[in-house]
Amino acid sequence: MTIEETESKLKPCPFCGSNATIMYVQPHSHSNKLKEMGLPDCEGEHFVECTGCTCAMAFENDRQEVIDGWNKRSSI
């Protein structure tokens, strides 16, 4: 599934109605300063972000679960 196909399956933002985009952050370690602040290393996650109001949701699941999770949100 391409990024375009994935994003076309995302419902509009429930807050402002704008389109959403889906991204994946690779697993990574944070710097010592961030670790000292209590931020754990990232195990990799998908997140969906609104292109309008920039509200976002993060998920550690596979791409289809991310799409389903975003799309189950209530609209205003």
mmCIF file of the N, C-alpha and C atoms, coordinates in Angstrom:
data_MODEL
# 
_entry.id   MODEL 
# 
loop_
_atom_site.group_PDB 
_atom_site.id 
_atom_site.type_symbol 
_atom_site.label_atom_id 
_atom_site.label_alt_id 
_atom_site.label_comp_id 
_atom_site.label_asym_id 
_atom_site.label_entity_id 
_atom_site.label_seq_id 
_atom_site.pdbx_PDB_ins_code 
_atom_site.Cartn_x 
_atom_site.Cartn_y 
_atom_site.Cartn_z 
_atom_site.occupancy 
_atom_site.B_iso_or_equiv 
_atom_site.pdbx_formal_charge 
_atom_site.auth_seq_id 
_atom_site.auth_comp_id 
_atom_site.auth_asym_id 
_atom_site.auth_atom_id 
_atom_site.pdbx_PDB_model_num 
ATOM 1   N N  . MET A 1 1  ? 0.852   -1.175 0.000  1.00 0.00 ? 1  MET A N  1 
ATOM 2   C CA . MET A 1 1  ? 0.000   0.000  0.000  1.00 0.00 ? 1  MET A CA 1 
ATOM 3   C C  . MET A 1 1  ? 0.898   1.239  0.000  1.00 0.00 ? 1  MET A C  1 
ATOM 4   N N  . THR A 1 2  ? 0.654   2.160  -0.906 1.00 0.00 ? 2  THR A N  1 
ATOM 5   C CA . THR A 1 2  ? 1.452   3.384  -0.967 1.00 0.00 ? 2  THR A CA 1 
ATOM 6   C C  . THR A 1 2  ? 0.962   4.391  0.071  1.00 0.00 ? 2  THR A C  1 
ATOM 7   N N  . ILE A 1 3  ? 1.764   5.418  0.289  1.00 0.00 ? 3  ILE A N  1 
ATOM 8   C CA . ILE A 1 3  ? 1.376   6.476  1.224  1.00 0.00 ? 3  ILE A CA 1 
ATOM 9   C C  . ILE A 1 3  ? 0.080   7.124  0.755  1.00 0.00 ? 3  ILE A C  1 
ATOM 10  N N  . GLU A 1 4  ? -0.028  7.376  -0.553 1.00 0.00 ? 4  GLU A N  1 
ATOM 11  C CA . GLU A 1 4  ? -1.232  8.009  -1.085 1.00 0.00 ? 4  GLU A CA 1 
ATOM 12  C C  . GLU A 1 4  ? -2.465  7.142  -0.851 1.00 0.00 ? 4  GLU A C  1 
ATOM 13  N N  . GLU A 1 5  ? -2.333  5.826  -1.054 1.00 0.00 ? 5  GLU A N  1 
ATOM 14  C CA . GLU A 1 5  ? -3.458  4.921  -0.823 1.00 0.00 ? 5  GLU A CA 1 
ATOM 15  C C  . GLU A 1 5  ? -3.846  4.914  0.652  1.00 0.00 ? 5  GLU A C  1 
ATOM 16  N N  . THR A 1 6  ? -2.845  4.904  1.514  1.00 0.00 ? 6  THR A N  1 
ATOM 17  C CA . THR A 1 6  ? -3.106  4.908  2.952  1.00 0.00 ? 6  THR A CA 1 
ATOM 18  C C  . THR A 1 6  ? -3.821  6.186  3.361  1.00 0.00 ? 6  THR A C  1 
ATOM 19  N N  . GLU A 1 7  ? -3.297  7.326  2.929  1.00 0.00 ? 7  GLU A N  1 
ATOM 20  C CA . GLU A 1 7  ? -3.873  8.600  3.343  1.00 0.00 ? 7  GLU A CA 1 
ATOM 21  C C  . GLU A 1 7  ? -5.271  8.803  2.777  1.00 0.00 ? 7  GLU A C  1 
ATOM 22  N N  . SER A 1 8  ? -5.569  8.213  1.625  1.00 0.00 ? 8  SER A N  1 
ATOM 23  C CA . SER A 1 8  ? -6.913  8.337  1.073  1.00 0.00 ? 8  SER A CA 1 
ATOM 24  C C  . SER A 1 8  ? -7.916  7.547  1.899  1.00 0.00 ? 8  SER A C  1 
ATOM 25  N N  . LYS A 1 9  ? -7.452  6.612  2.736  1.00 0.00 ? 9  LYS A N  1 
ATOM 26  C CA . LYS A 1 9  ? -8.336  5.830  3.589  1.00 0.00 ? 9  LYS A CA 1 
ATOM 27  C C  . LYS A 1 9  ? -8.575  6.491  4.936  1.00 0.00 ? 9  LYS A C  1 
ATOM 28  N N  . LEU A 1 10 ? -7.839  7.563  5.238  1.00 0.00 ? 10 LEU A N  1 
ATOM 29  C CA . LEU A 1 10 ? -8.019  8.278  6.497  1.00 0.00 ? 10 LEU A CA 1 
ATOM 30  C C  . LEU A 1 10 ? -9.199  9.237  6.385  1.00 0.00 ? 10 LEU A C  1 
ATOM 31  N N  . LYS A 1 11 ? -10.063 9.220  7.390  1.00 0.00 ? 11 LYS A N  1 
ATOM 32  C CA . LYS A 1 11 ? -11.170 10.170 7.421  1.00 0.00 ? 11 LYS A CA 1 
ATOM 33  C C  . LYS A 1 11 ? -10.627 11.554 7.745  1.00 0.00 ? 11 LYS A C  1 
ATOM 34  N N  . PRO A 1 12 ? -11.367 12.605 7.397  1.00 0.00 ? 12 PRO A N  1 
ATOM 35  C CA . PRO A 1 12 ? -10.935 13.958 7.744  1.00 0.00 ? 12 PRO A CA 1 
ATOM 36  C C  . PRO A 1 12 ? -10.851 14.131 9.258  1.00 0.00 ? 12 PRO A C  1 
ATOM 37  N N  . CYS A 1 13 ? -10.126 15.133 9.672  1.00 0.00 ? 13 CYS A N  1 
ATOM 38  C CA . CYS A 1 13 ? -9.980  15.451 11.096 1.00 0.00 ? 13 CYS A CA 1 
ATOM 39  C C  . CYS A 1 13 ? -11.352 15.690 11.714 1.00 0.00 ? 13 CYS A C  1 
ATOM 40  N N  . PRO A 1 14 ? -11.626 15.079 12.878 1.00 0.00 ? 14 PRO A N  1 
ATOM 41  C CA . PRO A 1 14 ? -12.927 15.281 13.518 1.00 0.00 ? 14 PRO A CA 1 
ATOM 42  C C  . PRO A 1 14 ? -13.082 16.666 14.140 1.00 0.00 ? 14 PRO A C  1 
ATOM 43  N N  . PHE A 1 15 ? -11.983 17.414 14.257 1.00 0.00 ? 15 PHE A N  1 
ATOM 44  C CA . PHE A 1 15 ? -12.049 18.732 14.873 1.00 0.00 ? 15 PHE A CA 1 
ATOM 45  C C  . PHE A 1 15 ? -12.191 19.861 13.861 1.00 0.00 ? 15 PHE A C  1 
ATOM 46  N N  . CYS A 1 16 ? -11.435 19.791 12.751 1.00 0.00 ? 16 CYS A N  1 
ATOM 47  C CA . CYS A 1 16 ? -11.474 20.895 11.787 1.00 0.00 ? 16 CYS A CA 1 
ATOM 48  C C  . CYS A 1 16 ? -11.870 20.458 10.376 1.00 0.00 ? 16 CYS A C  1 
ATOM 49  N N  . GLY A 1 17 ? -11.932 19.137 10.120 1.00 0.00 ? 17 GLY A N  1 
ATOM 50  C CA . GLY A 1 17 ? -12.344 18.649 8.808  1.00 0.00 ? 17 GLY A CA 1 
ATOM 51  C C  . GLY A 1 17 ? -11.244 18.576 7.765  1.00 0.00 ? 17 GLY A C  1 
ATOM 52  N N  . SER A 1 18 ? -10.003 18.928 8.131  1.00 0.00 ? 18 SER A N  1 
ATOM 53  C CA . SER A 1 18 ? -8.887  18.881 7.179  1.00 0.00 ? 18 SER A CA 1 
ATOM 54  C C  . SER A 1 18 ? -8.431  17.445 6.945  1.00 0.00 ? 18 SER A C  1 
ATOM 55  N N  . ASN A 1 19 ? -7.647  17.252 5.889  1.00 0.00 ? 19 ASN A N  1 
ATOM 56  C CA . ASN A 1 19 ? -7.073  15.941 5.602  1.00 0.00 ? 19 ASN A CA 1 
ATOM 57  C C  . ASN A 1 19 ? -6.038  15.576 6.654  1.00 0.00 ? 19 ASN A C  1 
ATOM 58  N N  . ALA A 1 20 ? -5.772  14.276 6.775  1.00 0.00 ? 20 ALA A N  1 
ATOM 59  C CA . ALA A 1 20 ? -4.775  13.785 7.722  1.00 0.00 ? 20 ALA A CA 1 
ATOM 60  C C  . ALA A 1 20 ? -3.669  13.063 6.959  1.00 0.00 ? 20 ALA A C  1 
ATOM 61  N N  . THR A 1 21 ? -2.524  12.965 7.580  1.00 0.00 ? 21 THR A N  1 
ATOM 62  C CA . THR A 1 21 ? -1.392  12.267 6.994  1.00 0.00 ? 21 THR A CA 1 
ATOM 63  C C  . THR A 1 21 ? -0.868  11.256 8.014  1.00 0.00 ? 21 THR A C  1 
ATOM 64  N N  . ILE A 1 22 ? -0.304  10.171 7.522  1.00 0.00 ? 22 ILE A N  1 
ATOM 65  C CA . ILE A 1 22 ? 0.210   9.131  8.406  1.00 0.00 ? 22 ILE A CA 1 
ATOM 66  C C  . ILE A 1 22 ? 1.725   9.032  8.220  1.00 0.00 ? 22 ILE A C  1 
ATOM 67  N N  . MET A 1 23 ? 2.447   8.889  9.324  1.00 0.00 ? 23 MET A N  1 
ATOM 68  C CA . MET A 1 23 ? 3.903   8.797  9.287  1.00 0.00 ? 23 MET A CA 1 
ATOM 69  C C  . MET A 1 23 ? 4.383   7.680  10.206 1.00 0.00 ? 23 MET A C  1 
ATOM 70  N N  . TYR A 1 24 ? 5.592   7.221  9.968  1.00 0.00 ? 24 TYR A N  1 
ATOM 71  C CA . TYR A 1 24 ? 6.194   6.215  10.829 1.00 0.00 ? 24 TYR A CA 1 
ATOM 72  C C  . TYR A 1 24 ? 7.535   6.736  11.318 1.00 0.00 ? 24 TYR A C  1 
ATOM 73  N N  . VAL A 1 25 ? 7.749   6.658  12.618 1.00 0.00 ? 25 VAL A N  1 
ATOM 74  C CA . VAL A 1 25 ? 9.014   7.055  13.232 1.00 0.00 ? 25 VAL A CA 1 
ATOM 75  C C  . VAL A 1 25 ? 9.782   5.771  13.552 1.00 0.00 ? 25 VAL A C  1 
ATOM 76  N N  . GLN A 1 26 ? 10.973  5.648  13.019 1.00 0.00 ? 26 GLN A N  1 
ATOM 77  C CA . GLN A 1 26 ? 11.812  4.478  13.258 1.00 0.00 ? 26 GLN A CA 1 
ATOM 78  C C  . GLN A 1 26 ? 12.225  4.410  14.729 1.00 0.00 ? 26 GLN A C  1 
ATOM 79  N N  . PRO A 1 27 ? 12.466  3.197  15.250 1.00 0.00 ? 27 PRO A N  1 
ATOM 80  C CA . PRO A 1 27 ? 12.983  3.092  16.622 1.00 0.00 ? 27 PRO A CA 1 
ATOM 81  C C  . PRO A 1 27 ? 14.301  3.864  16.747 1.00 0.00 ? 27 PRO A C  1 
ATOM 82  N N  . HIS A 1 28 ? 14.469  4.540  17.868 1.00 0.00 ? 28 HIS A N  1 
ATOM 83  C CA . HIS A 1 28 ? 15.700  5.296  18.082 1.00 0.00 ? 28 HIS A CA 1 
ATOM 84  C C  . HIS A 1 28 ? 15.907  5.579  19.569 1.00 0.00 ? 28 HIS A C  1 
ATOM 85  N N  . SER A 1 29 ? 17.143  5.878  19.902 1.00 0.00 ? 29 SER A N  1 
ATOM 86  C CA . SER A 1 29 ? 17.505  6.251  21.273 1.00 0.00 ? 29 SER A CA 1 
ATOM 87  C C  . SER A 1 29 ? 17.555  7.766  21.366 1.00 0.00 ? 29 SER A C  1 
ATOM 88  N N  . HIS A 1 30 ? 17.202  8.273  22.516 1.00 0.00 ? 30 HIS A N  1 
ATOM 89  C CA . HIS A 1 30 ? 17.270  9.706  22.737 1.00 0.00 ? 30 HIS A CA 1 
ATOM 90  C C  . HIS A 1 30 ? 18.602  10.086 23.369 1.00 0.00 ? 30 HIS A C  1 
ATOM 91  N N  . SER A 1 31 ? 18.917  11.360 23.263 1.00 0.00 ? 31 SER A N  1 
ATOM 92  C CA . SER A 1 31 ? 20.155  11.859 23.850 1.00 0.00 ? 31 SER A CA 1 
ATOM 93  C C  . SER A 1 31 ? 20.100  11.721 25.371 1.00 0.00 ? 31 SER A C  1 
ATOM 94  N N  . ASN A 1 32 ? 21.265  11.801 25.987 1.00 0.00 ? 32 ASN A N  1 
ATOM 95  C CA . ASN A 1 32 ? 21.326  11.691 27.449 1.00 0.00 ? 32 ASN A CA 1 
ATOM 96  C C  . ASN A 1 32 ? 20.486  12.749 28.143 1.00 0.00 ? 32 ASN A C  1 
ATOM 97  N N  . LYS A 1 33 ? 20.463  13.962 27.582 1.00 0.00 ? 33 LYS A N  1 
ATOM 98  C CA . LYS A 1 33 ? 19.690  15.035 28.201 1.00 0.00 ? 33 LYS A CA 1 
ATOM 99  C C  . LYS A 1 33 ? 18.200  14.684 28.225 1.00 0.00 ? 33 LYS A C  1 
ATOM 100 N N  . LEU A 1 34 ? 17.686  14.124 27.117 1.00 0.00 ? 34 LEU A N  1 
ATOM 101 C CA . LEU A 1 34 ? 16.279  13.728 27.083 1.00 0.00 ? 34 LEU A CA 1 
ATOM 102 C C  . LEU A 1 34 ? 16.014  12.543 28.008 1.00 0.00 ? 34 LEU A C  1 
ATOM 103 N N  . LYS A 1 35 ? 16.972  11.625 28.087 1.00 0.00 ? 35 LYS A N  1 
ATOM 104 C CA . LYS A 1 35 ? 16.826  10.488 29.001 1.00 0.00 ? 35 LYS A CA 1 
ATOM 105 C C  . LYS A 1 35 ? 16.774  10.971 30.437 1.00 0.00 ? 35 LYS A C  1 
ATOM 106 N N  . GLU A 1 36 ? 17.602  11.971 30.771 1.00 0.00 ? 36 GLU A N  1 
ATOM 107 C CA . GLU A 1 36 ? 17.611  12.531 32.120 1.00 0.00 ? 36 GLU A CA 1 
ATOM 108 C C  . GLU A 1 36 ? 16.267  13.176 32.464 1.00 0.00 ? 36 GLU A C  1 
ATOM 109 N N  . MET A 1 37 ? 15.576  13.668 31.452 1.00 0.00 ? 37 MET A N  1 
ATOM 110 C CA . MET A 1 37 ? 14.264  14.278 31.659 1.00 0.00 ? 37 MET A CA 1 
ATOM 111 C C  . MET A 1 37 ? 13.165  13.216 31.742 1.00 0.00 ? 37 MET A C  1 
ATOM 112 N N  . GLY A 1 38 ? 13.541  11.944 31.575 1.00 0.00 ? 38 GLY A N  1 
ATOM 113 C CA . GLY A 1 38 ? 12.572  10.865 31.715 1.00 0.00 ? 38 GLY A CA 1 
ATOM 114 C C  . GLY A 1 38 ? 11.936  10.391 30.419 1.00 0.00 ? 38 GLY A C  1 
ATOM 115 N N  . LEU A 1 39 ? 12.409  10.897 29.280 1.00 0.00 ? 39 LEU A N  1 
ATOM 116 C CA . LEU A 1 39 ? 11.841  10.480 27.996 1.00 0.00 ? 39 LEU A CA 1 
ATOM 117 C C  . LEU A 1 39 ? 12.437  9.140  27.589 1.00 0.00 ? 39 LEU A C  1 
ATOM 118 N N  . PRO A 1 40 ? 11.602  8.101  27.482 1.00 0.00 ? 40 PRO A N  1 
ATOM 119 C CA . PRO A 1 40 ? 12.132  6.781  27.112 1.00 0.00 ? 40 PRO A CA 1 
ATOM 120 C C  . PRO A 1 40 ? 12.501  6.726  25.642 1.00 0.00 ? 40 PRO A C  1 
ATOM 121 N N  . ASP A 1 41 ? 13.354  5.772  25.285 1.00 0.00 ? 41 ASP A N  1 
ATOM 122 C CA . ASP A 1 41 ? 13.699  5.576  23.881 1.00 0.00 ? 41 ASP A CA 1 
ATOM 123 C C  . ASP A 1 41 ? 12.444  5.205  23.109 1.00 0.00 ? 41 ASP A C  1 
ATOM 124 N N  . CYS A 1 42 ? 12.428  5.563  21.850 1.00 0.00 ? 42 CYS A N  1 
ATOM 125 C CA . CYS A 1 42 ? 11.274  5.287  20.983 1.00 0.00 ? 42 CYS A CA 1 
ATOM 126 C C  . CYS A 1 42 ? 11.418  3.884  20.395 1.00 0.00 ? 42 CYS A C  1 
ATOM 127 N N  . GLU A 1 43 ? 10.380  3.074  20.543 1.00 0.00 ? 43 GLU A N  1 
ATOM 128 C CA . GLU A 1 43 ? 10.395  1.715  20.008 1.00 0.00 ? 43 GLU A CA 1 
ATOM 129 C C  . GLU A 1 43 ? 9.829   1.669  18.603 1.00 0.00 ? 43 GLU A C  1 
ATOM 130 N N  . GLY A 1 44 ? 9.578   2.812  18.020 1.00 0.00 ? 44 GLY A N  1 
ATOM 131 C CA . GLY A 1 44 ? 8.977   2.912  16.698 1.00 0.00 ? 44 GLY A CA 1 
ATOM 132 C C  . GLY A 1 44 ? 7.482   3.078  16.846 1.00 0.00 ? 44 GLY A C  1 
ATOM 133 N N  . GLU A 1 45 ? 6.918   4.008  16.082 1.00 0.00 ? 45 GLU A N  1 
ATOM 134 C CA . GLU A 1 45 ? 5.485   4.217  16.174 1.00 0.00 ? 45 GLU A CA 1 
ATOM 135 C C  . GLU A 1 45 ? 4.965   4.893  14.914 1.00 0.00 ? 45 GLU A C  1 
ATOM 136 N N  . HIS A 1 46 ? 3.714   4.634  14.646 1.00 0.00 ? 46 HIS A N  1 
ATOM 137 C CA . HIS A 1 46 ? 3.008   5.339  13.593 1.00 0.00 ? 46 HIS A CA 1 
ATOM 138 C C  . HIS A 1 46 ? 2.277   6.497  14.254 1.00 0.00 ? 46 HIS A C  1 
ATOM 139 N N  . PHE A 1 47 ? 2.100   7.570  13.509 1.00 0.00 ? 47 PHE A N  1 
ATOM 140 C CA . PHE A 1 47 ? 1.211   8.599  14.012 1.00 0.00 ? 47 PHE A CA 1 
ATOM 141 C C  . PHE A 1 47 ? 0.478   9.256  12.856 1.00 0.00 ? 47 PHE A C  1 
ATOM 142 N N  . VAL A 1 48 ? -0.721  9.708  13.175 1.00 0.00 ? 48 VAL A N  1 
ATOM 143 C CA . VAL A 1 48 ? -1.570  10.393 12.210 1.00 0.00 ? 48 VAL A CA 1 
ATOM 144 C C  . VAL A 1 48 ? -1.666  11.830 12.678 1.00 0.00 ? 48 VAL A C  1 
ATOM 145 N N  . GLU A 1 49 ? -1.486  12.759 11.741 1.00 0.00 ? 49 GLU A N  1 
ATOM 146 C CA . GLU A 1 49 ? -1.549  14.175 12.091 1.00 0.00 ? 49 GLU A CA 1 
ATOM 147 C C  . GLU A 1 49 ? -2.449  14.901 11.108 1.00 0.00 ? 49 GLU A C  1 
ATOM 148 N N  . CYS A 1 50 ? -3.261  15.792 11.623 1.00 0.00 ? 50 CYS A N  1 
ATOM 149 C CA . CYS A 1 50 ? -4.124  16.628 10.805 1.00 0.00 ? 50 CYS A CA 1 
ATOM 150 C C  . CYS A 1 50 ? -3.267  17.686 10.106 1.00 0.00 ? 50 CYS A C  1 
ATOM 151 N N  . THR A 1 51 ? -3.521  17.910 8.824  1.00 0.00 ? 51 THR A N  1 
ATOM 152 C CA . THR A 1 51 ? -2.760  18.921 8.079  1.00 0.00 ? 51 THR A CA 1 
ATOM 153 C C  . THR A 1 51 ? -3.279  20.329 8.354  1.00 0.00 ? 51 THR A C  1 
ATOM 154 N N  . GLY A 1 52 ? -4.422  20.431 9.049  1.00 0.00 ? 52 GLY A N  1 
ATOM 155 C CA . GLY A 1 52 ? -4.987  21.740 9.368  1.00 0.00 ? 52 GLY A CA 1 
ATOM 156 C C  . GLY A 1 52 ? -4.635  22.190 10.770 1.00 0.00 ? 52 GLY A C  1 
ATOM 157 N N  . CYS A 1 53 ? -5.295  21.595 11.757 1.00 0.00 ? 53 CYS A N  1 
ATOM 158 C CA . CYS A 1 53 ? -5.109  22.028 13.145 1.00 0.00 ? 53 CYS A CA 1 
ATOM 159 C C  . CYS A 1 53 ? -3.962  21.307 13.843 1.00 0.00 ? 53 CYS A C  1 
ATOM 160 N N  . THR A 1 54 ? -3.349  20.359 13.188 1.00 0.00 ? 54 THR A N  1 
ATOM 161 C CA . THR A 1 54 ? -2.186  19.580 13.649 1.00 0.00 ? 54 THR A CA 1 
ATOM 162 C C  . THR A 1 54 ? -2.452  18.695 14.864 1.00 0.00 ? 54 THR A C  1 
ATOM 163 N N  . CYS A 1 55 ? -3.729  18.413 15.179 1.00 0.00 ? 55 CYS A N  1 
ATOM 164 C CA . CYS A 1 55 ? -3.952  17.435 16.244 1.00 0.00 ? 55 CYS A CA 1 
ATOM 165 C C  . CYS A 1 55 ? -3.388  16.103 15.747 1.00 0.00 ? 55 CYS A C  1 
ATOM 166 N N  . ALA A 1 56 ? -2.963  15.256 16.656 1.00 0.00 ? 56 ALA A N  1 
ATOM 167 C CA . ALA A 1 56 ? -2.314  14.013 16.250 1.00 0.00 ? 56 ALA A CA 1 
ATOM 168 C C  . ALA A 1 56 ? -2.630  12.894 17.223 1.00 0.00 ? 56 ALA A C  1 
ATOM 169 N N  . MET A 1 57 ? -2.467  11.667 16.737 1.00 0.00 ? 57 MET A N  1 
ATOM 170 C CA . MET A 1 57 ? -2.603  10.469 17.557 1.00 0.00 ? 57 MET A CA 1 
ATOM 171 C C  . MET A 1 57 ? -1.435  9.560  17.225 1.00 0.00 ? 57 MET A C  1 
ATOM 172 N N  . ALA A 1 58 ? -0.814  8.981  18.241 1.00 0.00 ? 58 ALA A N  1 
ATOM 173 C CA . ALA A 1 58 ? 0.299   8.051  18.028 1.00 0.00 ? 58 ALA A CA 1 
ATOM 174 C C  . ALA A 1 58 ? -0.151  6.635  18.339 1.00 0.00 ? 58 ALA A C  1 
ATOM 175 N N  . PHE A 1 59 ? 0.387   5.677  17.581 1.00 0.00 ? 59 PHE A N  1 
ATOM 176 C CA . PHE A 1 59 ? 0.038   4.275  17.724 1.00 0.00 ? 59 PHE A CA 1 
ATOM 177 C C  . PHE A 1 59 ? 1.290   3.430  17.585 1.00 0.00 ? 59 PHE A C  1 
ATOM 178 N N  . GLU A 1 60 ? 1.391   2.346  18.323 1.00 0.00 ? 60 GLU A N  1 
ATOM 179 C CA . GLU A 1 60 ? 2.523   1.432  18.190 1.00 0.00 ? 60 GLU A CA 1 
ATOM 180 C C  . GLU A 1 60 ? 2.160   0.224  17.344 1.00 0.00 ? 60 GLU A C  1 
ATOM 181 N N  . ASN A 1 61 ? 0.989   0.228  16.740 1.00 0.00 ? 61 ASN A N  1 
ATOM 182 C CA . ASN A 1 61 ? 0.501   -0.921 16.001 1.00 0.00 ? 61 ASN A CA 1 
ATOM 183 C C  . ASN A 1 61 ? 0.833   -0.830 14.517 1.00 0.00 ? 61 ASN A C  1 
ATOM 184 N N  . ASP A 1 62 ? 0.329   -1.795 13.759 1.00 0.00 ? 62 ASP A N  1 
ATOM 185 C CA . ASP A 1 62 ? 0.592   -1.766 12.320 1.00 0.00 ? 62 ASP A CA 1 
ATOM 186 C C  . ASP A 1 62 ? -0.246  -0.700 11.624 1.00 0.00 ? 62 ASP A C  1 
ATOM 187 N N  . ARG A 1 63 ? 0.082   -0.442 10.387 1.00 0.00 ? 63 ARG A N  1 
ATOM 188 C CA . ARG A 1 63 ? -0.517  0.656  9.627  1.00 0.00 ? 63 ARG A CA 1 
ATOM 189 C C  . ARG A 1 63 ? -2.048  0.570  9.575  1.00 0.00 ? 63 ARG A C  1 
ATOM 190 N N  . GLN A 1 64 ? -2.613  -0.619 9.351  1.00 0.00 ? 64 GLN A N  1 
ATOM 191 C CA . GLN A 1 64 ? -4.068  -0.728 9.259  1.00 0.00 ? 64 GLN A CA 1 
ATOM 192 C C  . GLN A 1 64 ? -4.728  -0.411 10.598 1.00 0.00 ? 64 GLN A C  1 
ATOM 193 N N  . GLU A 1 65 ? -4.126  -0.820 11.704 1.00 0.00 ? 65 GLU A N  1 
ATOM 194 C CA . GLU A 1 65 ? -4.683  -0.492 13.018 1.00 0.00 ? 65 GLU A CA 1 
ATOM 195 C C  . GLU A 1 65 ? -4.631  1.011  13.273 1.00 0.00 ? 65 GLU A C  1 
ATOM 196 N N  . VAL A 1 66 ? -3.608  1.666  12.750 1.00 0.00 ? 66 VAL A N  1 
ATOM 197 C CA . VAL A 1 66 ? -3.491  3.118  12.882 1.00 0.00 ? 66 VAL A CA 1 
ATOM 198 C C  . VAL A 1 66 ? -4.631  3.791  12.125 1.00 0.00 ? 66 VAL A C  1 
ATOM 199 N N  . ILE A 1 67 ? -4.884  3.341  10.905 1.00 0.00 ? 67 ILE A N  1 
ATOM 200 C CA . ILE A 1 67 ? -5.972  3.898  10.098 1.00 0.00 ? 67 ILE A CA 1 
ATOM 201 C C  . ILE A 1 67 ? -7.303  3.686  10.815 1.00 0.00 ? 67 ILE A C  1 
ATOM 202 N N  . ASP A 1 68 ? -7.526  2.467  11.296 1.00 0.00 ? 68 ASP A N  1 
ATOM 203 C CA . ASP A 1 68 ? -8.771  2.165  11.999 1.00 0.00 ? 68 ASP A CA 1 
ATOM 204 C C  . ASP A 1 68 ? -8.928  3.019  13.258 1.00 0.00 ? 68 ASP A C  1 
ATOM 205 N N  . GLY A 1 69 ? -7.854  3.196  14.017 1.00 0.00 ? 69 GLY A N  1 
ATOM 206 C CA . GLY A 1 69 ? -7.899  3.990  15.240 1.00 0.00 ? 69 GLY A CA 1 
ATOM 207 C C  . GLY A 1 69 ? -8.259  5.444  14.966 1.00 0.00 ? 69 GLY A C  1 
ATOM 208 N N  . TRP A 1 70 ? -7.644  6.031  13.954 1.00 0.00 ? 70 TRP A N  1 
ATOM 209 C CA . TRP A 1 70 ? -7.951  7.419  13.594 1.00 0.00 ? 70 TRP A CA 1 
ATOM 210 C C  . TRP A 1 70 ? -9.395  7.547  13.136 1.00 0.00 ? 70 TRP A C  1 
ATOM 211 N N  . ASN A 1 71 ? -9.828  6.609  12.312 1.00 0.00 ? 71 ASN A N  1 
ATOM 212 C CA . ASN A 1 71 ? -11.156 6.695  11.723 1.00 0.00 ? 71 ASN A CA 1 
ATOM 213 C C  . ASN A 1 71 ? -12.293 6.449  12.704 1.00 0.00 ? 71 ASN A C  1 
ATOM 214 N N  . LYS A 1 72 ? -12.009 5.871  13.869 1.00 0.00 ? 72 LYS A N  1 
ATOM 215 C CA . LYS A 1 72 ? -13.047 5.603  14.868 1.00 0.00 ? 72 LYS A CA 1 
ATOM 216 C C  . LYS A 1 72 ? -13.320 6.811  15.756 1.00 0.00 ? 72 LYS A C  1 
ATOM 217 N N  . ARG A 1 73 ? -12.555 7.858  15.592 1.00 0.00 ? 73 ARG A N  1 
ATOM 218 C CA . ARG A 1 73 ? -12.756 9.050  16.412 1.00 0.00 ? 73 ARG A CA 1 
ATOM 219 C C  . ARG A 1 73 ? -14.059 9.722  16.034 1.00 0.00 ? 73 ARG A C  1 
ATOM 220 N N  . SER A 1 74 ? -14.673 10.375 16.989 1.00 0.00 ? 74 SER A N  1 
ATOM 221 C CA . SER A 1 74 ? -15.939 11.064 16.741 1.00 0.00 ? 74 SER A CA 1 
ATOM 222 C C  . SER A 1 74 ? -15.698 12.426 16.101 1.00 0.00 ? 74 SER A C  1 
ATOM 223 N N  . SER A 1 75 ? -16.609 12.827 15.251 1.00 0.00 ? 75 SER A N  1 
ATOM 224 C CA . SER A 1 75 ? -16.499 14.156 14.662 1.00 0.00 ? 75 SER A CA 1 
ATOM 225 C C  . SER A 1 75 ? -17.358 15.138 15.452 1.00 0.00 ? 75 SER A C  1 
ATOM 226 N N  . ILE A 1 76 ? -17.030 16.417 15.300 1.00 0.00 ? 76 ILE A N  1 
ATOM 227 C CA . ILE A 1 76 ? -17.780 17.442 16.040 1.00 0.00 ? 76 ILE A CA 1 
ATOM 228 C C  . ILE A 1 76 ? -19.031 17.825 15.301 1.00 0.00 ? 76 ILE A C  1 
# 
